[in-house]
């Protein structure tokens, strides 16, 4: 039987641990797990731990971790996704599926056609929310490392500072992904709803990004990363 699996945002080791409040509430009040129940936890270090619940209270949950093992191996292809900011569920979907597809880093990109503008406190709340989306995706898909979710940045900044063996910007009129040589590190730039402007694509190319296409159809901003990452993992990663 598959164990309930949880991410703990703190270094773990064998022995007894008191779980953070959020996980304690979820385990005790939502899932209604009981003392003696088995579970599996990970801390993002690449290691997994199994154990059992020692105490389940209203505000306190203690666990005994008695076994550790190496977690799921990451893809040999390190992918940094620059995803154009989009509204609510579309951005959540892109981050969730990118995590499931093995992306290493995600940076929300603010470009000319973005309909979302985030500043200060609102940006911090969204960043925290997106990180939780990625954590939940890791819990579900079995990844032992959580991808890095960077704060939103301007397109002009991201294209100048991002380093990779191969940097690609999706464009409907260009060569397919398979025409490129295998990289060790890959950066993908995907536009927002409405796409990138011609000037932004020119800027990206001037910064070393090469245009690439996925097929004859124009994909939505939340669909494009799913297809692009799946194709990249098939060509150069662990699919």
Buried (B, 14 or more C-beta within 10 A) or exposed (E): EEBBBBBBEEEBEEEEBEBEEEBBBBBBEEBEBEEEBEBBBBBBEBBBBBBBBBBBEEEEBBBEBEEBEEBBEBBEBBBBBBBBBBBEEBBBBBBBBBBBBBBBBBBBBBBBBBEBEBEEEEBEEBBEBBBBBBBBBBBEBEBBBBBEBBEBBEBBEBBEEBEBBBBBBBBEEBEEBEEBEEBEBBBBBBBBBBBBBEEBBEBBBEBBBBBBBBEEEEBEBBBBBBBBBBBBBEBBBEB
